[in-house]
Amino acid sequence: MDTHSLAEHDSIPAEAETRVQTLLILGASGDLTGRLLLPGLARLIRLGRADGLHLVGAGSDDWTDEQWRERLDGAFAPALAKADDAGRAALQQVRDDSSYHLLDVTRDGLAELVRTLEGPVAIYFALPPAVSQMACSALGPGSLPRSTRLVMEKPFGTDQASAHSLNDKLSRLVPEQNIHRVDHFLGKATVFNILGLRFANRILEPVWNNLHIEKVEVIFDEDLALENRARYYDGAGALRDMIQSHLLHVMALLALNAPSTLHERDLRDHIGSVLRASTVNLDDPTSSRRARYTAGTIGDRAIPDYVAEPGVDASKGTETLTEITVSINNQRWSGVPFVLRSGKALGAKRKEAVITFRPVSHLPVGFTGQDAPTRLRIGFGPDTLQLELDVNGPGDIFSLDRATLSADLNETDLLPYGEVLDGVLAGDPTLSVRGDTAEDCWRIVEPVLKAWSEDLVPLEEYQAGSVGPDAWPSSHGRA
């Protein structure tokens, strides 16, 4: 694999340390901008972390500046309600100075617009992946001012080849350090809760390996169904949408060796090392599973069969629930299965990493009751920590009972996209996805996708509102 991006990160270029003055959002009239980007930016502004920022929107909808500001009013309202006088003034200033441009991003007008803006400029591609790739193709080498940042939404490409091609295009436009491949799962709170837990506690780090850990699960079960996203989701499915795009990175954070520092080079090198060692063993028939929901109910909501959802093409065989077992082939983790599962329209939300420890080597004869494995659960929204232990039960001192030690983890003041934008504006690529890593995520899942395309893995079904296919151990808390 061409690792051209690795050479770019030996040191952060001086321009990457210059704070962004103008944020240009492409796809400004779209759902992502209104629902996630602008509220995240508003929280950032309210907290005084985007001083002097000029906001510019651009899109294919023929909006006036006033229509654009109406969108800002709606997105900024929650932040305004909690802002002090300085925060309200800053939000009002950004709103009043903002402008909107009708723009076909696949043509020359994008570079021309950027040249008129006060730099450094960050261009946020809040667009479908295919449109973002066309926009990058329309930008030629030397077309962007020095210090321009490019912010790309995941999924990054549609396969390893397209990710490599896009990396190549981007590297001709700006240095790797000025490319922010967004993964909002890698918000500062999530990342540093995992790293702090692992590396700051003597009780955990010595046992964080295959000698003491039996398996690791990363679960992201949603109770939301398709929610009118067929245009994107029916061409992606759960494996591309969630596991390739997000959960592999969470796995890498759980598995990486301790970096020397939290500098972006050290941290991202170690993430890359884990992913390069990762594979899915397709010789094991249980290494990948896929399923699709049928009609059911979730709470008081009636959920139609997935193939009956508007815009769905049943012939694509798109999965709405998937599970893969990843092997990390290095000294620390050889032999430990990493089970990654994500799905939609399930009966209960479950967003957590579960670390199951091996049984003790000897339990004295005489204990009764359930001898269950020690488990550490790290919750992602809400951010929680639970350690499940066996202790002496009440009444009978020889009987084992289950006890759970719980704690709430510290949350950030920022929304997930506020955390993303904070790094972009400051020129800090620590929590963005590096180019070679983006390609490796595709390398890991592509053999699975190929096996599915050849019908080597059955497409199972589960009722909306259920726990998933009954035959899957992970549906019952077992992997």
C-alpha positions, 0 to 999 in steps of 0.5 A, spaced: 500 500 500 502 507 498 503 510 504 505 517 502 501 520 507 505 517 513 511 522 510 507 528 511 506 527 518 513 528 521 512 535 523 506 539 523 507 545 518 507 552 521 500 553 517 497 548 521 498 552 527 494 558 524 487 558 527 482 558 521 478 565 520 473 562 515 469 556 515 466 554 508 460 549 509 458 546 502 452 542 503 449 548 507 442 547 506 442 539 507 440 535 513 447 534 516 449 541 516 442 543 520 441 537 524 449 537 527 454 541 524 451 548 526 448 546 533 455 544 534 458 550 532 453 554 536 456 551 542 463 552 540 461 559 539 457 560 546 463 557 550 468 563 546 472 557 542 471 560 535 472 568 536 472 572 530 470 566 525 466 568 519 461 563 517 459 562 509 454 557 507 454 554 500 449 549 496 445 547 490 439 550 493 437 557 491 437 560 498 437 568 499 442 570 505 436 571 509 433 564 508 440 562 510 440 566 516 433 563 518 437 556 518 442 559 523 437 562 527 433 555 528 440 551 529 443 557 534 437 557 538 439 552 544 446 555 545 443 562 545 438 560 550 444 558 555 449 563 553 451 569 557 452 576 554 458 575 551 456 568 548 449 571 545 453 577 542 458 572 539 453 568 536 449 574 533 455 577 530 457 570 526 449 570 524 449 577 522 456 577 518 454 570 515 452 569 507 450 564 503 452 562 495 449 558 490 454 553 488 455 547 483 461 544 487 463 540 482 465 546 477 471 551 478 466 556 482 469 553 488 476 555 488 474 562 486 469 562 492 475 560 496 480 565 494 475 571 496 475 569 503 479 571 509 484 565 510 486 561 513 479 557 510 476 550 512 472 547 507 467 542 510 464 537 505 457 536 508 456 532 502 455 525 499 461 521 498 461 521 491 459 529 490 465 530 495 470 526 490 467 530 484 468 536 488 476 534 489 477 533 482 474 539 480 480 543 484 486 543 481 493 543 484 495 550 486 488 552 486 487 553 494 490 558 498 496 556 503 493 554 509 486 551 507 483 545 510 479 540 507 474 537 512 471 530 509 465 526 512 466 519 512 465 514 509 471 516 506 471 513 499 466 507 497 472 501 498 479 501 498 481 503 491 476 509 491 479 511 498 486 511 495 484 515 489 481 520 494 487 520 498 491 521 492 487 527 490 487 530 497 495 530 497 496 534 491 491 539 494 494 540 501 498 537 506 496 531 510 496 535 516 491 540 513 486 534 511 481 532 517 477 526 515 471 526 520 469 521 525 465 524 530 465 518 534 472 520 536 470 526 540 475 528 545 471 525 551 470 518 548 478 518 546 480 520 552 476 517 557 478 510 554 486 512 554 485 515 561 482 509 563 487 504 560 493 508 561 492 512 568 490 506 572 495 501 574 490 496 576 488 495 568 494 496 564 498 490 566 492 485 565 490 489 558 492 483 554 491 476 551 493 473 558 488 476 562 482 478 557 478 473 553 474 477 548 472 484 547 466 487 544 464 493 541 456 494 540 452 500 537 445 497 537 440 503 535 432 503 536 432 508 530 430 504 524 431 507 517 428 514 518 428 516 511 435 515 509 434 510 504 438 514 499 444 513 503 443 507 507 440 502 502 447 503 498 451 502 504 448 498 510 451 497 517 458 494 515 460 500 511 456 505 515 458 503 522 463 498 523 468 500 517 466 508 519 467 508 526 467 501 530 474 499 527 477 506 530 474 505 537 477 498 537 483 500 535 483 505 541 481 499 546 487 495 543 493 500 542 499 500 545 501 506 550 504 512 545 509 516 548 505 522 548 498 524 546 501 528 540 497 527 533 503 523 530 504 518 536 497 517 537 495 516 530 501 511 529 499 507 534 492 507 531 494 505 525 499 499 527 493 496 530 489 496 524 494 494 520 495 488 524 487 486 524 484 481 519 477 477 519 478 470 518 473 468 513 475 460 514 471 461 520 463 461 518 461 465 524 466 471 523 461 475 519 454 475 520 448 479 517 441 480 517 435 485 516 429 487 520 422 485 518 416 489 520 415 490 528 414 495 533 419 499 538 415 502 543 409 505 540 412 506 533 410 501 528 416 499 524 415 497 517 419 491 513 425 494 511 424 492 504 417 496 504 421 502 506 420 508 501 426 508 497 429 501 498 431 496 493 430 489 495 434 486 490 441 490 493 440 485 499 442 491 504 443 489 511 441 493 517 444 489 523 451 486 522 457 483 526 464 481 525 470 478 529 476 481 528 483 478 529 489 483 531 495 479 529 500 482 534 503 479 541 498 483 545 492 480 542 493 474 538 487 469 540 483 474 543 476 475 538 474 483 537 467 482 536 464 489 533 456 489 532 451 494 529 444 495 527 438 498 527 431 497 529 433 493 535 428 493 541 433 497 546 439 502 545 446 498 547 452 503 545 458 500 549 465 496 549 465 490 553 471 487 556 471 480 558 476 477 563 479 470 563 476 466 569 481 465 575 486 460 574 483 456 581 477 457 585 477 454 592 472 448 592 467 450 597 464 456 593 457 456 590 453 460 586 454 463 579 462 464 578 461 469 572 467 472 568 469 479 570 467 484 565 468 492 564 463 496 560 465 502 557 458 506 555 458 511 549 452 515 551 451 516 556 458 515 558 459 510 564 463 505 567 461 499 570 466 493 573 462 487 574 465 483 580 463 476 584 463 477 591 460 474 597 453 473 597 448 476 603 447 471 608 451 465 605 458 467 606 460 461 601 455 463 596 458 468 590 453 474 588 454 479 583 456 486 584 457 492 579 461 498 581 459 504 577 461 511 575 459 516 570 465 519 566 466 526 565 463 529 559 465 535 554 461 541 554 461 541 546 457 537 542 460 531 538 460 536 532 463 541 536 469 537 538 470 535 531 470 543 529 474 545 535 480 541 532 479 543 525 479 551 527 485 550 531 489 546 526 489 540 530 489 533 526 489 529 532 482 526 532 481 526 525 483 519 521 489 519 517 489 517 510 493 510 510 488 508 516 482 510 512 484 505 507 486 500 512 479 500 514 476 498 507 482 493 507 479 489 513 472 489 511 472 488 503 473 480 504 467 480 508 463 484 503 466 480 497 463 474 501 457 477 502 456 479 494 457 471 493 452 469 498 457 465 502 454 468 508 446 468 509 442 474 510 438 473 516 432 476 518 430 479 525 423 483 527 424 490 529 424 491 536 427 484 538 434 483 540 436 481 533 436 474 530 435 469 536 441 464 534 446 470 534 450 469 541 451 477 541 443 478 541 443 475 548 449 478 551 454 473 549 459 473 543 
